[in-house]
Amino acid sequence: MNTRNQDRGPGNRLITVIVGLMLIIVMVQIFRSASEMNQVPYTLSDYQEDLQRGNVQDVTILPNREMPTGAARVYMKDGTVKLLYATDITVPETMARDAGLNPAVNDVQHESWFFTSVLPVILVAVICFFFFYMMSAQNAAGGANAKMMNFGKSRAVKANDKDRVTFADVAGLKEEKEDLEEIVDFLKDPGKYTTLGARIPKGVLLEGAPGTGKTLLARAVAGEAGVPFYSISGSDFVEMFVGVGASRVRDMFEEAKKDAPCIVFIDEIDAVARRRGTGLGGGHDEREQTLNQLLVEMDGFGPNEGIIVMAATNRADILDPAILRPGRFDRKITVGRPDVKGREEILKIHARKKPLGEDVNLEEIARITAGFSGADLENLMNEAAIKAAKENRQYLTQDDIKASLIKVGIGQEKKSRIISDEEKRITAYHESGHAILFHELPDVGPVYTVSIIPTGQGAAGYTMPLPGKDEMFLTKGKMLHEIMVDFGGRIAEELVLDDITTGASNDIQKATATARQMVTKYGMSERLGTINYSTEEEDVFLGYDLGHESKNSEFIAGEIDKEVKLICDQCYQDARKIIMDHLDVLHASAKLLVEKEKITGQEFDALFG
């Protein structure tokens, strides 16, 4: 049985009829045009010449309504028929009679006014009626044309109750959840606050790095309070047509007022709420008009209407100051990266539906994933599950998670890549130089693993340290140790090999950037003092930045370069001395890496006796 024909509703049949009529009209017009184009031009002189030669058998005169214009249908003796158009139809008639022919003169053809005037209008009206009927039907059914008919309507999506999440589904954000409990309590019992004259914040801005859980936190607030949750992206407001964004903002708040109390969540609000007047020339564009409407709407509804606007961004520095003032986004919550305890809780949540082996230690994984966001940890566990499924195992092991950690953090190891013995030897000494400094310098942590297997990010090998603890800030000693570690690979090449390679280019770049930040940003230079010379905090907008010059003089710029070089040179010499004191470990580590290609931190520590 053909189910496709059964599924065709009346709407599809109407479309078929409309398309058929339009095709018929187009084909008739094409046929007429083709027939007219195929006719050979026939002039009055050709007609006279054929009459003199006796080629004409008969002539029929076809007068028009606009006398004396008309046409003459000329029947030739060879069977062909030619059509002669004349401004004065009496001329070809007289010429035919002079040639001894008796031309037939037809009556003037009067076209029906119904077919010429009324019928085309009826056909156009019928086609337009069917067209708008189909558009309205598909709009009501949520079809593909609904967006075109609702161009100025809100694109906000109301969350399904089945997808509701609560604070129990959010791990590692204890302080952030405490800040939002007041919002939840107000949505549950607004009378408790209104009787005391309290005004609940109209807007809550969630600021943080990508993947830290801002959207999940907003959904959890709605889930805890049991209120509707509308979500929309900031880019959904901006269109190429003027006025569409402002119309969508108005419609979004109109829908929210019908469902109050509720939460309206705008993700990536910096796409629509950037600082105004920052373009070249300060022109008024569609984004600014949309932002103006958003400001008006947030001021428009009363303080206790029950609509709370939550927004997320990782670029709060580029938002317009008007949207950050009290009365709009009253509360700003920074959503940071989780600490070691928070990472362990997040790993447990993402491991709930994944069978784990007996050797899996999530606490250890949490310790070695310092700096990971919630999205990074979810991706880590997902990659581990993929690896286990690829190897046809029914559970995840600790090795799966550690292998995925290398894949996520450094890149997929390319074990199939063919490397010469000399390149292996160079890479082994290079990575061993890094590893010795990681082992000897207390502020940069012990070695976790050392490898000379190329990675997907272009590195010939890698040395991964084991983070000791989460740190809120960097010390001067730690930054100096990081510079020394960066130089470890180049120093090992210089001490052992006859030449140096380009493998340390990225290390030198990182060391230089760290030293420059110490001098210009953190005030860690004794010569230049505690003055900020950094240019990184200039305005991020092109329109503001064009008219500004560097705030540092040429003399200061030269002194900065001298101080950066002094720090790098001193760190290079200190690191060189440490590696020279452990040349035996350098050779032993390189030899072991050439044999095994990858060694663990325990194997590397054993080389020190």
N, C-alpha and C positions, 0 to 999 in steps of 0.2 A: 504494500500500500504506500502511495506517495504522500507522506505526511506534510511535505512542503506546500502542496496546493491546499491542503486543509487549513494550514496555519494562516493563509492569506485572508485578511479581514477586509471589510468594506473600504477602509482607507486605502489599501494597496490597489483595490480595483479602481477606485476613483483616480488614483495617480496614473494607472494604465490608460484610462480613457482620456485623461487630459494630455498625456504624452502622445497618444495616438492621433488626437485631433491636431495637435501642433505639428506632428510629422506630416500629416496629410496637407496642411496649409503650406508648409515649407516645400514639399514635393511639387505641389501645383505651381507655386511661384518659380521653382527651378525649371519645371517643364516649359512654362511660358517663356521664361528668359532664354532657355536653350533654343526653343523653336524660333523665336525672333532673331536670335543671333545666327541661326543656320540659314536664314533667308538671304538670297543674293540680292544686293541693291539693284533696283530697276528704275532707270530714269526715263524722263519723257523723250529724250533723244533716242534711247534704245527702243522705246515703244514705236516711235515714228519710223525708225530704220526697219524694224520687223514688219510693220505694215507695208512699207514699200517693197520689201523682198517677198511678201506673201507668206510669211511664216506664221501669221496669226489666223487661227481658225474661228474663234469667237471671243466676245468681250462682254463682261457683266459689270455694270456701273453700280457702285455701293456708296450712295451719298450719306454724309454724316448729318447729325442734327444741326451742327454749325455750318449751314450752307454758306458758300458753294463748295466747301471742302469735302473731300471724300476719297475714294480709292477705286481703282479699276482692276478687276480680276481678269487677266489675259490668259486664254487657253491657247497654247501653241500646238501646231500640227504634229510635233514630235511627242506629244502627250504631257509635256511639262506645263505647269501653271505658275505664272508670275504675278506679283502684286505691285501695282503702281499707285503711289500716293501723290495726290495733286491738290494744290490750294484752290484750283477752279476745276471742278469735275466735268464741266461742259466742254473743256478743251479735249480730253481724250475721247469723249463721246462724239464730238464733231469729227475728229480725225478718223475714228472708226467708220462713221457713216460715209466720209469722203472716200475711204478705201473700199466701199461696197459692202460693208458688213452692217448687220442690223443688231446693234448692242442692246441687251436687256437691261432695263433700269429698275433696280429694286426700290421698294419703299424705304423711307427713312426709318431706321431702327430706334425705337424709343425704349430705353432700358427701364425696368421697373424700379420705382423709387424705394421699394421695400428691400430689394437685393442690393441696391447701391448705397443706401443710407442707413436703413434700420438693421438689416441682418449683421453687418460688421460690428455694430455697437452691441447687439445682443450676444454675439459670439465672444467678444472681449469681456463683457460683463459676466458671462457664464464661467469663462476660464478664470477670471479673477476671484469669483465667488468660490469655486472649487479649490483654488490655490489657498486662500485665506482660511477656508474651512479645514483643509488638511493641516495647515500650520497650527491652527488653534487646537485641533484634536491631538496632534503630537505634543504640543506644549502642555496640555492637560495630562497627558500620559507620561510626561518626562522624556520625550523622545530626543533625537539628536538636534532638532531645530529649536528646542526649548531655550537654549542659551541665546540664540539669535533673537527670539521674540522677547526675552527678558534681559536685554543687553545691559540695562541700567539697574538690574536687580542685584541683591547681595549674593555673593558666592559663599557665604558662611555655611558650614556644614554642622548640623546638629548631631551630637554623638549618640550612638546607639546604647541603650541601657545594658545590652549584653557585653559591651566593651568597657564597662565602668571599672575604674581602678580606684583604690583607696591608698591611704598613707602606708598601709601594710605592704603594698607593692613597691614602695619607694624606700630604698635603702641608702645609707651613707649620707643622708641630708638631714640629720637630726635638728640642727639649729634652724635650718630653713623651714622645716615643718612646724617648729614651734612658733616662728614668726607668722605663719599662715593660719594657725589655729584660731586666732581672733576672727579672721574672715569666715572660717567655717562656722564658728559659734554665732556670728551675726546672721548668716544665712539660715541657720536652724531656728534661731530665736531672736528676730530683730527687735521685738518689743522691749527686751531687757536693756537694750542700748538706747532706744529712742526715748524711753521714759526718763532717762537721765540726761537727755539732751546731747548724747554722744553722736558724732558723725563718723560713720565707717568710711574708710578710704575708698574713693571712687575708682582708683586705678592702682595696680600693683605691677611694677616693672621688674622682671626677672633678668638679671644680667649675669653672664658667665660664658666660659669658653664653650665651643661646640661640643655636644655630646655629654654635658654634665647633668642632664635630666630636667631642663626647664619646662619642656612641654609635658613631660610625665608628671611633674609637680603640679602644674595647672590642672591637668585632668584629675589628679588625686584630690584637689580641693573641691571640685565639683562632685566627685564621687563620695567624699566624706559628708558633704552637706546635702547630697541627694537632690541637686538642682540641675536644670538643663545646662548643657555645655556646648556653646557655639565656638567653632574654631575656623580661622581663616588666615591665609598668608598675606603679608603686607604687599607682595607683588600682585595679588588678585585685585587690588584696587586700581592699579595703574594701567591705563590703556592708551592707545594712540589717539583716541577720540576725546576731545575736550569735554569735560563735564561728567564723564562716565564714572570716574572714581568718586566724585562727590555724591553722585546719585546712589552709588552702592553703599557708601557710608550711611546715608540717611535711611536707606531701606534696611540695613543691618540693625540699626538701633530701633527702628520701628518694630521689626520682628522680635527683638530682645525684650522690648517693653511688654509685648503680649505674653511672654513667658516668664516675666519677673516673678520672684527672684531668680536670677540666672547669672552665668559667667560667660563673658565674651572674651575669647582668647585670640590675640593677634600675634602670629609667629613672624619672626624677622621683621619687626616693626620699622627697622631702619630703612627698609625699602621705600617706605612712604612718609616717614617722619624725619627725614634729614633736615638739617638746618637750612632755613630759607635764605635766599639771596646769595647763594654760594656759587652759582653758575657764572660763566663769563658774561659780563654785562649785567648780572643780577636780574635776568628776565623772569617773568611770571610764567611758569609752566604748569602742566597738568598735575604734577606731583605736589606742588605748592597749593594748588586749589583743593586737592584732596585732603591735604594736611589741615588747611583752614577749616574745612567742613568737619574733620575729626575733632578739632579743638572746640568748635561750636557745639557739637553733639555732647562732648564730655562735660561741657559747662551747662548744657541744656537740661538734662534730667536732674530731678531733685536729689538732695543728699541722701534720702532714705528710700529711693525707688526700688532698690534691690538689684540693680544692675551693676556688677563689678567687672571692670575691664582689666584683664591681665594681658601682659605683653612680654615677649622674649626678644632679647637681642644680645649679640656679643660685641657690639660697637656702640656703647652708650655715649662715647665721646663725640659722635657725629649727630646725635639727636638734637632737634630744635629745643632751645631753652624753654619755650612756651609750653611744651608738652610735659616738661619735667617739674613745673611749678606745683606747689600744693593746691589741691582742688581738682587736679587732673590725675597725674600719677603721684599720689601722696606717699606711697611707700616703695622703696627700692630695696630689693633683696639680691644680694650677690650669691650666686650658686657656684661654689668652688668645686675643685676636684676633691674626691674623697680621700681620707687618710687611710692608714693600713686597716683599721677596724672597719671603716666604711666599705673598703674594697672587699674585705672578706664577706660582709653582709650582702653586697651586690653579687659576688660570685655564687653565694648560696642561692640567691633568687634565680639566677640564670642557670643554675645546675639542678633546679627542682624537677624538671622534666627530662633530665639527661641521666641515664644510668652510669654511676661512677664506680670505678674499680676500688679495691681495698687500699691500694697504694696512693690514692689521690689525697693530697694534703692542700686544702684550699688556703690554709693559713700561710704556708710557704709561698704559694702563688701570689697571695696578697702582698707579701713582703717584697717580692722581686718585681712587682708591677707598679712601683712608685711613679706618680705622675699620670697614671692611666685614668681616663674618665669612665663614666658608666657605660657609654657606648663602646669604648675601647674594650672593656671587660666582656661585654656581651659578644662582641666580635671575636674575642679570644676564645671564649667557650664554644662559639659556633664553629670556628675553624678547627678546634679540637674534635668536635663531634663529626665534622666532615672527614677528618683524617681517620678517625676510628671506623666510620662507615666504609671508607675507601678500602681499608684493610680487612673488611668483612668481620669486624668484631662487634659484639653486642654491648660493649661498655667502654667508657673512657678511662685512660690510664694517665698517670702523672707525666709520662714521657710524651703523650699526645699534647698535653697542655703546654709543656715546655717547648716542644717543637713548634707549636703554633705561636708561642711567644716570640720566638726568633723570626718566624715568618711575618708576624704582624709588626714587630718593632724594627727589624733590619731588612727583611725581604726573604723571599723564597731562595733556598740554597740551590745552586745550579751544579749538582753533582756530576751531571753528564758532560759538562764543559771540559774539553781537553786542555790541560795546562802543562807546559814544559817543566822539566825538573828544575831549571834555573829560576823560573818564575815562582815555583813553589818555595824554593830556598829563600828568595828575596822576601816573599810575603811572610814566611815563617819568622825570619829575623825581625821584620817590621812589626808584626803583631806581638812578638815576644818582648820587644822594647816597650810597647804600651803596657803589657801585662806586668812587667817588673815594676814599673812606676805605680800601677794600681795597687800592687802588693805592698810596696814600701811606704807609700804616702798615706797617712791615716785619714785624711779628709776626703778621699775619693772612693773609699770602699774596697773590699777584697774582690778578687777575680771570680766571676761566675762560670764563664766558659771562654775558650779561645779557639778560633777556627781559621783555616786558610781556604775554606770552600767559598767560591764566589757567590755573591747574592744577587737578587733581582734588581737591586738599586745601584748596581755598577761597582760595588766594593769588591776588592780582591780577597778580603777576609774581614774578620771583625774580632774585637775583644769586648766582651760584655761584663761590666762590673755588677756586683751584688749590692744594691742600695741598702744601707744600714738602717735608715729611718727617714721619715718624712720631714722635710725642712721648710720652714716658712720664709727664710731669707738666706742669702749667701754671705759667708764671711770672706774677708780679704785673703786669709790663708787658703781657703778652699778654692777660690778663683785662681790663685797662683799655682796651686797643685793641679788644677785642671789644665792650665797652660803648659805645665811641665809634662803632663800625660800626653797632650797633643803633640809635643815635640819628640816623644819617645820613639816613634817609628823612624823618623828621619835620623835621629842619633844612632840607632842600631844599624841602619844602612851605612852611615858614615864610618862607624867603628869597624865593621866586619867586611863590607863589600869594597871593591876597588872604586866604585862610583855611586852616586846617588840617583834616585829615580823620581818620577813625577807622582808617586803614590801618596806623598805627604801633602799634596796641594790642598785638600780639604782640611787636613789637620792644621796647616799654617793659617788658613783662612779663619778657622774657629779661634785659634790662639790670638790672632791679631784683633778680632772682634771683641774678645773678652778683655784684652788689655785696653782697648780704646774705651770700652764702657767703664772700666775702672777709673780711667783718667777723666773722661768727660761727663759721666753721668753719676758716678757714685762718690766722687771726691776722694779717691784713694791715692792721690799723688801728693807727695810732700812739697814738690816744687810749685805746682799749680794751685794747691790748696783745695778747700772745700767749696768750690764754685762749679756750677753746672754749665758746661760748655756744649752740651749735647744739642743737636739739631733734630733729634728724632721726635720731639714733642711739638714741632711746628704744626700749623693748621693742615689738616688732611685734605682740604678742598683746594682744587686747582685755582679757583677764582680768588681765594684769599692769599694763596702762596706766591702768585706771580709778582705781586708788587713788593715783596719783601726780599731783603738781602740777608746774607749770613750775618749772624750777630757776633761772630768771632772775627777779630782782626787777623791780618796776615801773620803778624808776629805770634799771636796766640796759637794760630793753626800750626805754625812751625814748631812752637814749644810742645804742642800736643803730640806731634809726630816724633819729636825727640824722646818724650817721656814714654810713649808706646814702645819705641825701639829699645829703650833702656830696660823696661820690664821684660820684654820678650828675650833680650840677650841674657839677662840675669837668670831667668827661668831655664833657658837653654843650657847654660853652664851648670846650674844646679842639677838638672836632670841628667846631663852627661856624666857628672861625677858619680851619681847613684848607679847608672848602668855600668860604668867602668868597674865599680866595686863588685858587680855581680856578673862579670863576663862569663863565668862558668855556667851560671843559670841561663844566660842568654843562649849559649851554644847548646846546652842540654834541652832547653825548651824548643828551639828551632829544629833540632834533630827529631824530637818526639812528634812535633807537628808534621814534619815531612812524612813520618811513618804512619801516623793515625789520622791526620788532617783535622781532627778536632779533639781537644782535651778539656776535661772538666776543671773546676777550681781546685778540687782536692788533688788531682793529678799534678796541677801546676804547683801547688803549695809543697808537695812532696819533693820537688826539685831543690828546695832550699834546705833540705836535710832536717 
